[in-house]
């Protein structure tokens, strides 16, 4: 999947447990995928962790 917006949103869903079981490992994984794809907001979130 090469859609940084979708990757970021999926990371947020896992982080908050919205629509999926809350899973911080998955949240970080998908947020990092978004960062690699150049998603600016995901980079800010990743830096905060």
PDB file of N, CA, C, O and CB in Angstrom:
ATOM      1  N   UNK A   1       0.858  -1.167   0.000  1.00  0.00           N
ATOM      2  CA  UNK A   1       0.000   0.000   0.000  1.00  0.00           C
ATOM      3  C   UNK A   1       0.906   1.232   0.000  1.00  0.00           C
ATOM      4  O   UNK A   1       1.750   1.384   0.883  1.00  0.00           O
ATOM      5  CB  UNK A   1      -0.977  -0.003   1.232  1.00  0.00           C
ATOM      6  N   UNK A   2       0.733   2.093  -0.973  1.00  0.00           N
ATOM      7  CA  UNK A   2       1.535   3.300  -1.044  1.00  0.00           C
ATOM      8  C   UNK A   2       0.648   4.543  -1.024  1.00  0.00           C
ATOM      9  O   UNK A   2       0.684   5.363  -1.942  1.00  0.00           O
ATOM     10  CB  UNK A   2       2.405   3.285  -2.301  1.00  0.00           C
ATOM     11  N   UNK A   3      -0.130   4.665   0.017  1.00  0.00           N
ATOM     12  CA  UNK A   3      -0.995   5.824   0.191  1.00  0.00           C
ATOM     13  C   UNK A   3      -0.732   6.368   1.589  1.00  0.00           C
ATOM     14  O   UNK A   3      -1.300   5.866   2.559  1.00  0.00           O
ATOM     15  CB  UNK A   3      -2.517   5.457  -0.015  1.00  0.00           C
ATOM     16  N   UNK A   4       0.128   7.398   1.713  1.00  0.00           N
ATOM     17  CA  UNK A   4       0.515   7.878   3.027  1.00  0.00           C
ATOM     18  C   UNK A   4      -0.650   8.403   3.866  1.00  0.00           C
ATOM     19  O   UNK A   4      -0.636   8.268   5.089  1.00  0.00           O
ATOM     20  CB  UNK A   4       1.531   8.948   2.876  1.00  0.00           C
ATOM     21  N   UNK A   5      -1.652   8.995   3.228  1.00  0.00           N
ATOM     22  CA  UNK A   5      -2.809   9.465   3.994  1.00  0.00           C
ATOM     23  C   UNK A   5      -3.542   8.289   4.634  1.00  0.00           C
ATOM     24  O   UNK A   5      -3.920   8.344   5.804  1.00  0.00           O
ATOM     25  CB  UNK A   5      -3.770  10.264   3.088  1.00  0.00           C
ATOM     26  N   UNK A   6      -3.739   7.225   3.855  1.00  0.00           N
ATOM     27  CA  UNK A   6      -4.417   6.036   4.379  1.00  0.00           C
ATOM     28  C   UNK A   6      -3.582   5.371   5.463  1.00  0.00           C
ATOM     29  O   UNK A   6      -4.124   4.909   6.467  1.00  0.00           O
ATOM     30  CB  UNK A   6      -4.705   5.038   3.250  1.00  0.00           C
ATOM     31  N   UNK A   7      -2.280   5.318   5.270  1.00  0.00           N
ATOM     32  CA  UNK A   7      -1.392   4.716   6.268  1.00  0.00           C
ATOM     33  C   UNK A   7      -1.455   5.504   7.573  1.00  0.00           C
ATOM     34  O   UNK A   7      -1.532   4.923   8.656  1.00  0.00           O
ATOM     35  CB  UNK A   7       0.063   4.659   5.745  1.00  0.00           C
ATOM     36  N   UNK A   8      -1.422   6.824   7.462  1.00  0.00           N
ATOM     37  CA  UNK A   8      -1.509   7.666   8.653  1.00  0.00           C
ATOM     38  C   UNK A   8      -2.843   7.465   9.366  1.00  0.00           C
ATOM     39  O   UNK A   8      -2.885   7.314  10.587  1.00  0.00           O
ATOM     40  CB  UNK A   8      -1.327   9.144   8.280  1.00  0.00           C
ATOM     41  N   UNK A   9      -3.933   7.463   8.599  1.00  0.00           N
ATOM     42  CA  UNK A   9      -5.251   7.276   9.201  1.00  0.00           C
ATOM     43  C   UNK A   9      -5.367   5.906   9.866  1.00  0.00           C
ATOM     44  O   UNK A   9      -5.958   5.785  10.938  1.00  0.00           O
ATOM     45  CB  UNK A   9      -6.345   7.440   8.146  1.00  0.00           C
ATOM     46  N   UNK A  10      -4.808   4.880   9.237  1.00  0.00           N
ATOM     47  CA  UNK A  10      -4.850   3.551   9.832  1.00  0.00           C
ATOM     48  C   UNK A  10      -4.067   3.536  11.147  1.00  0.00           C
ATOM     49  O   UNK A  10      -4.505   2.941  12.132  1.00  0.00           O
ATOM     50  CB  UNK A  10      -4.284   2.499   8.852  1.00  0.00           C
ATOM     51  N   UNK A  11      -2.912   4.191  11.153  1.00  0.00           N
ATOM     52  CA  UNK A  11      -2.141   4.308  12.394  1.00  0.00           C
ATOM     53  C   UNK A  11      -2.933   4.995  13.489  1.00  0.00           C
ATOM     54  O   UNK A  11      -2.893   4.579  14.647  1.00  0.00           O
ATOM     55  CB  UNK A  11      -0.853   5.068  12.144  1.00  0.00           C
ATOM     56  N   UNK A  12      -3.654   6.049  13.123  1.00  0.00           N
ATOM     57  CA  UNK A  12      -4.481   6.755  14.097  1.00  0.00           C
ATOM     58  C   UNK A  12      -5.609   5.872  14.619  1.00  0.00           C
ATOM     59  O   UNK A  12      -5.932   5.898  15.806  1.00  0.00           O
ATOM     60  CB  UNK A  12      -5.057   8.022  13.478  1.00  0.00           C
ATOM     61  N   UNK A  13      -6.201   5.094  13.723  1.00  0.00           N
ATOM     62  CA  UNK A  13      -7.280   4.182  14.135  1.00  0.00           C
ATOM     63  C   UNK A  13      -6.767   3.163  15.145  1.00  0.00           C
ATOM     64  O   UNK A  13      -7.414   2.920  16.164  1.00  0.00           O
ATOM     65  CB  UNK A  13      -7.879   3.457  12.910  1.00  0.00           C
ATOM     66  N   UNK A  14      -5.616   2.568  14.872  1.00  0.00           N
ATOM     67  CA  UNK A  14      -5.042   1.607  15.810  1.00  0.00           C
ATOM     68  C   UNK A  14      -4.667   2.280  17.122  1.00  0.00           C
ATOM     69  O   UNK A  14      -4.854   1.696  18.190  1.00  0.00           O
ATOM     70  CB  UNK A  14      -3.816   0.931  15.199  1.00  0.00           C
ATOM     71  N   UNK A  15      -4.149   3.479  17.059  1.00  0.00           N
ATOM     72  CA  UNK A  15      -3.748   4.194  18.266  1.00  0.00           C
ATOM     73  C   UNK A  15      -4.941   4.479  19.176  1.00  0.00           C
ATOM     74  O   UNK A  15      -4.840   4.378  20.399  1.00  0.00           O
ATOM     75  CB  UNK A  15      -3.054   5.499  17.896  1.00  0.00           C
ATOM     76  N   UNK A  16      -6.072   4.837  18.564  1.00  0.00           N
ATOM     77  CA  UNK A  16      -7.256   5.226  19.329  1.00  0.00           C
ATOM     78  C   UNK A  16      -8.255   4.092  19.519  1.00  0.00           C
ATOM     79  O   UNK A  16      -9.201   4.222  20.296  1.00  0.00           O
ATOM     80  CB  UNK A  16      -7.938   6.373  18.651  1.00  0.00           C
ATOM     81  N   UNK A  17      -8.050   2.973  18.811  1.00  0.00           N
ATOM     82  CA  UNK A  17      -8.990   1.868  18.907  1.00  0.00           C
ATOM     83  C   UNK A  17     -10.316   2.174  18.237  1.00  0.00           C
ATOM     84  O   UNK A  17     -11.360   1.711  18.695  1.00  0.00           O
ATOM     85  CB  UNK A  17      -9.222   1.515  20.345  1.00  0.00           C
ATOM     86  N   UNK A  18     -10.292   2.941  17.169  1.00  0.00           N
ATOM     87  CA  UNK A  18     -11.527   3.294  16.453  1.00  0.00           C
ATOM     88  C   UNK A  18     -11.701   2.384  15.249  1.00  0.00           C
ATOM     89  O   UNK A  18     -10.966   2.498  14.268  1.00  0.00           O
ATOM     90  CB  UNK A  18     -11.508   4.780  16.006  1.00  0.00           C
ATOM     91  N   UNK A  19     -12.674   1.478  15.322  1.00  0.00           N
ATOM     92  CA  UNK A  19     -12.957   0.554  14.226  1.00  0.00           C
ATOM     93  C   UNK A  19     -12.083  -0.689  14.239  1.00  0.00           C
ATOM     94  O   UNK A  19     -12.334  -1.645  13.505  1.00  0.00           O
ATOM     95  CB  UNK A  19     -12.790   1.258  12.920  1.00  0.00           C
ATOM     96  N   UNK A  20     -11.056  -0.669  15.079  1.00  0.00           N
ATOM     97  CA  UNK A  20     -10.139  -1.808  15.241  1.00  0.00           C
ATOM     98  C   UNK A  20      -9.782  -1.911  16.711  1.00  0.00           C
ATOM     99  O   UNK A  20      -9.976  -0.969  17.480  1.00  0.00           O
ATOM    100  CB  UNK A  20      -8.846  -1.647  14.356  1.00  0.00           C
ATOM    101  N   UNK A  21      -9.257  -3.067  17.093  1.00  0.00           N
ATOM    102  CA  UNK A  21      -8.788  -3.227  18.464  1.00  0.00           C
ATOM    103  C   UNK A  21      -7.557  -2.339  18.660  1.00  0.00           C
ATOM    104  O   UNK A  21      -6.656  -2.332  17.821  1.00  0.00           O
ATOM    105  CB  UNK A  21      -8.459  -4.729  18.780  1.00  0.00           C
ATOM    106  N   UNK A  22      -7.519  -1.600  19.751  1.00  0.00           N
ATOM    107  CA  UNK A  22      -6.381  -0.713  20.010  1.00  0.00           C
ATOM    108  C   UNK A  22      -5.089  -1.520  20.065  1.00  0.00           C
ATOM    109  O   UNK A  22      -4.987  -2.514  20.783  1.00  0.00           O
ATOM    110  CB  UNK A  22      -6.584   0.067  21.329  1.00  0.00           C
ATOM    111  N   UNK A  23      -4.114  -1.073  19.297  1.00  0.00           N
ATOM    112  CA  UNK A  23      -2.846  -1.799  19.190  1.00  0.00           C
ATOM    113  C   UNK A  23      -1.750  -0.789  18.858  1.00  0.00           C
ATOM    114  O   UNK A  23      -1.623  -0.347  17.717  1.00  0.00           O
ATOM    115  CB  UNK A  23      -2.920  -2.936  18.098  1.00  0.00           C
ATOM    116  N   UNK A  24      -0.963  -0.432  19.868  1.00  0.00           N
ATOM    117  CA  UNK A  24       0.060   0.593  19.679  1.00  0.00           C
ATOM    118  C   UNK A  24       1.191   0.137  18.761  1.00  0.00           C
ATOM    119  O   UNK A  24       1.792   0.961  18.072  1.00  0.00           O
ATOM    120  CB  UNK A  24       0.628   0.999  21.015  1.00  0.00           C
ATOM    121  N   UNK A  25       1.485  -1.148  18.742  1.00  0.00           N
ATOM    122  CA  UNK A  25       2.523  -1.658  17.843  1.00  0.00           C
ATOM    123  C   UNK A  25       2.094  -1.449  16.389  1.00  0.00           C
ATOM    124  O   UNK A  25       2.886  -0.985  15.569  1.00  0.00           O
ATOM    125  CB  UNK A  25       2.803  -3.166  18.119  1.00  0.00           C
ATOM    126  N   UNK A  26       0.859  -1.786  16.074  1.00  0.00           N
ATOM    127  CA  UNK A  26       0.337  -1.565  14.723  1.00  0.00           C
ATOM    128  C   UNK A  26       0.255  -0.070  14.416  1.00  0.00           C
ATOM    129  O   UNK A  26       0.529   0.348  13.291  1.00  0.00           O
ATOM    130  CB  UNK A  26      -1.054  -2.219  14.565  1.00  0.00           C
ATOM    131  N   UNK A  27      -0.117   0.728  15.400  1.00  0.00           N
ATOM    132  CA  UNK A  27      -0.200   2.177  15.196  1.00  0.00           C
ATOM    133  C   UNK A  27       1.155   2.743  14.793  1.00  0.00           C
ATOM    134  O   UNK A  27       1.247   3.535  13.856  1.00  0.00           O
ATOM    135  CB  UNK A  27      -0.708   2.874  16.469  1.00  0.00           C
ATOM    136  N   UNK A  28       2.189   2.343  15.490  1.00  0.00           N
ATOM    137  CA  UNK A  28       3.536   2.829  15.176  1.00  0.00           C
ATOM    138  C   UNK A  28       3.977   2.316  13.812  1.00  0.00           C
ATOM    139  O   UNK A  28       4.569   3.058  13.028  1.00  0.00           O
ATOM    140  CB  UNK A  28       4.544   2.393  16.263  1.00  0.00           C
ATOM    141  N   UNK A  29       3.689   1.046  13.526  1.00  0.00           N
ATOM    142  CA  UNK A  29       4.075   0.471  12.236  1.00  0.00           C
ATOM    143  C   UNK A  29       3.484   1.267  11.082  1.00  0.00           C
ATOM    144  O   UNK A  29       4.199   1.619  10.144  1.00  0.00           O
ATOM    145  CB  UNK A  29       3.628  -0.989  12.146  1.00  0.00           C
ATOM    146  N   UNK A  30       2.180   1.557  11.140  1.00  0.00           N
ATOM    147  CA  UNK A  30       1.533   2.260  10.040  1.00  0.00           C
ATOM    148  C   UNK A  30       1.927   3.728   9.984  1.00  0.00           C
ATOM    149  O   UNK A  30       2.009   4.312   8.903  1.00  0.00           O
ATOM    150  CB  UNK A  30       0.035   2.139  10.160  1.00  0.00           C
ATOM    151  N   UNK A  31       2.168   4.320  11.135  1.00  0.00           N
ATOM    152  CA  UNK A  31       2.639   5.707  11.147  1.00  0.00           C
ATOM    153  C   UNK A  31       4.020   5.809  10.513  1.00  0.00           C
ATOM    154  O   UNK A  31       4.300   6.757   9.779  1.00  0.00           O
ATOM    155  CB  UNK A  31       2.674   6.255  12.585  1.00  0.00           C
ATOM    156  N   UNK A  32       4.879   4.841  10.791  1.00  0.00           N
ATOM    157  CA  UNK A  32       6.218   4.840  10.194  1.00  0.00           C
ATOM    158  C   UNK A  32       6.148   4.632   8.681  1.00  0.00           C
ATOM    159  O   UNK A  32       6.926   5.225   7.935  1.00  0.00           O
ATOM    160  CB  UNK A  32       7.087   3.748  10.835  1.00  0.00           C
ATOM    161  N   UNK A  33       5.228   3.801   8.235  1.00  0.00           N
ATOM    162  CA  UNK A  33       5.029   3.626   6.785  1.00  0.00           C
ATOM    163  C   UNK A  33       4.670   4.975   6.157  1.00  0.00           C
ATOM    164  O   UNK A  33       5.188   5.331   5.099  1.00  0.00           O
ATOM    165  CB  UNK A  33       3.905   2.567   6.493  1.00  0.00           C
ATOM    166  N   UNK A  34       3.781   5.720   6.817  1.00  0.00           N
ATOM    167  CA  UNK A  34       3.361   7.017   6.292  1.00  0.00           C
ATOM    168  C   UNK A  34       4.533   8.001   6.256  1.00  0.00           C
ATOM    169  O   UNK A  34       4.669   8.774   5.308  1.00  0.00           O
ATOM    170  CB  UNK A  34       2.215   7.589   7.139  1.00  0.00           C
ATOM    171  N   UNK A  35       5.372   7.969   7.284  1.00  0.00           N
ATOM    172  CA  UNK A  35       6.534   8.853   7.323  1.00  0.00           C
ATOM    173  C   UNK A  35       7.458   8.567   6.146  1.00  0.00           C
ATOM    174  O   UNK A  35       7.932   9.487   5.480  1.00  0.00           O
ATOM    175  CB  UNK A  35       7.295   8.691   8.651  1.00  0.00           C
ATOM    176  N   UNK A  36       7.710   7.284   5.895  1.00  0.00           N
ATOM    177  CA  UNK A  36       8.585   6.905   4.780  1.00  0.00           C
ATOM    178  C   UNK A  36       8.017   7.418   3.460  1.00  0.00           C
ATOM    179  O   UNK A  36       8.770   7.773   2.553  1.00  0.00           O
ATOM    180  CB  UNK A  36       8.763   5.370   4.724  1.00  0.00           C
ATOM    181  N   UNK A  37       6.705   7.457   3.355  1.00  0.00           N
ATOM    182  CA  UNK A  37       6.053   7.934   2.138  1.00  0.00           C
ATOM    183  C   UNK A  37       5.998   9.463   2.082  1.00  0.00           C
ATOM    184  O   UNK A  37       5.507  10.029   1.105  1.00  0.00           O
ATOM    185  CB  UNK A  37       4.643   7.359   2.043  1.00  0.00           C
ATOM    186  N   UNK A  38       6.504  10.139   3.134  1.00  0.00           N
ATOM    187  CA  UNK A  38       6.569  11.586   3.125  1.00  0.00           C
ATOM    188  C   UNK A  38       5.397  12.305   3.767  1.00  0.00           C
ATOM    189  O   UNK A  38       5.208  13.499   3.534  1.00  0.00           O
ATOM    190  CB  UNK A  38       6.694  12.038   1.759  1.00  0.00           C
ATOM    191  N   UNK A  39       4.605  11.604   4.571  1.00  0.00           N
ATOM    192  CA  UNK A  39       3.451  12.243   5.218  1.00  0.00           C
ATOM    193  C   UNK A  39       3.950  13.136   6.354  1.00  0.00           C
ATOM    194  O   UNK A  39       4.512  12.647   7.334  1.00  0.00           O
ATOM    195  CB  UNK A  39       2.440  11.172   5.756  1.00  0.00           C
ATOM    196  N   UNK A  40       3.741  14.444   6.218  1.00  0.00           N
ATOM    197  CA  UNK A  40       4.271  15.422   7.166  1.00  0.00           C
ATOM    198  C   UNK A  40       3.714  15.223   8.578  1.00  0.00           C
ATOM    199  O   UNK A  40       4.481  15.164   9.539  1.00  0.00           O
ATOM    200  CB  UNK A  40       3.960  16.829   6.685  1.00  0.00           C
ATOM    201  N   UNK A  41       2.411  15.121   8.712  1.00  0.00           N
ATOM    202  CA  UNK A  41       1.792  15.014  10.035  1.00  0.00           C
ATOM    203  C   UNK A  41       2.221  13.731  10.741  1.00  0.00           C
ATOM    204  O   UNK A  41       2.414  13.734  11.957  1.00  0.00           O
ATOM    205  CB  UNK A  41       0.263  15.060   9.915  1.00  0.00           C
ATOM    206  N   UNK A  42       2.371  12.658  10.014  1.00  0.00           N
ATOM    207  CA  UNK A  42       2.838  11.401  10.620  1.00  0.00           C
ATOM    208  C   UNK A  42       4.245  11.574  11.159  1.00  0.00           C
ATOM    209  O   UNK A  42       4.585  10.987  12.186  1.00  0.00           O
ATOM    210  CB  UNK A  42       2.798  10.244   9.596  1.00  0.00           C
ATOM    211  N   UNK A  43       5.067  12.363  10.490  1.00  0.00           N
ATOM    212  CA  UNK A  43       6.411  12.627  10.969  1.00  0.00           C
ATOM    213  C   UNK A  43       6.401  13.347  12.298  1.00  0.00           C
ATOM    214  O   UNK A  43       7.220  13.064  13.172  1.00  0.00           O
ATOM    215  CB  UNK A  43       7.177  13.431   9.956  1.00  0.00           C
ATOM    216  N   UNK A  44       5.469  14.282  12.454  1.00  0.00           N
ATOM    217  CA  UNK A  44       5.348  15.020  13.723  1.00  0.00           C
ATOM    218  C   UNK A  44       4.923  14.078  14.826  1.00  0.00           C
ATOM    219  O   UNK A  44       5.474  14.128  15.926  1.00  0.00           O
ATOM    220  CB  UNK A  44       4.338  16.185  13.597  1.00  0.00           C
ATOM    221  N   UNK A  45       3.953  13.220  14.558  1.00  0.00           N
ATOM    222  CA  UNK A  45       3.470  12.257  15.550  1.00  0.00           C
ATOM    223  C   UNK A  45       4.581  11.292  15.924  1.00  0.00           C
ATOM    224  O   UNK A  45       4.758  10.986  17.103  1.00  0.00           O
ATOM    225  CB  UNK A  45       2.248  11.484  15.017  1.00  0.00           C
ATOM    226  N   UNK A  46       5.328  10.811  14.950  1.00  0.00           N
ATOM    227  CA  UNK A  46       6.410   9.857  15.210  1.00  0.00           C
ATOM    228  C   UNK A  46       7.509  10.488  16.046  1.00  0.00           C
ATOM    229  O   UNK A  46       8.083   9.826  16.911  1.00  0.00           O
ATOM    230  CB  UNK A  46       6.990   9.335  13.897  1.00  0.00           C
ATOM    231  N   UNK A  47       7.809  11.743  15.808  1.00  0.00           N
ATOM    232  CA  UNK A  47       8.828  12.434  16.594  1.00  0.00           C
ATOM    233  C   UNK A  47       8.406  12.590  18.051  1.00  0.00           C
ATOM    234  O   UNK A  47       9.255  12.634  18.942  1.00  0.00           O
ATOM    235  CB  UNK A  47       9.120  13.802  15.991  1.00  0.00           C
ATOM    236  N   UNK A  48       7.108  12.672  18.298  1.00  0.00           N
ATOM    237  CA  UNK A  48       6.591  12.855  19.662  1.00  0.00           C
ATOM    238  C   UNK A  48       6.663  11.567  20.460  1.00  0.00           C
ATOM    239  O   UNK A  48       6.667  11.612  21.691  1.00  0.00           O
ATOM    240  CB  UNK A  48       5.150  13.357  19.626  1.00  0.00           C
ATOM    241  N   UNK A  49       6.722  10.413  19.792  1.00  0.00           N
ATOM    242  CA  UNK A  49       6.727   9.118  20.500  1.00  0.00           C
ATOM    243  C   UNK A  49       8.095   8.748  20.959  1.00  0.00           C
ATOM    244  O   UNK A  49       8.277   7.694  21.568  1.00  0.00           O
ATOM    245  CB  UNK A  49       6.185   8.021  19.624  1.00  0.00           C
TER     246      UNK A  49
END
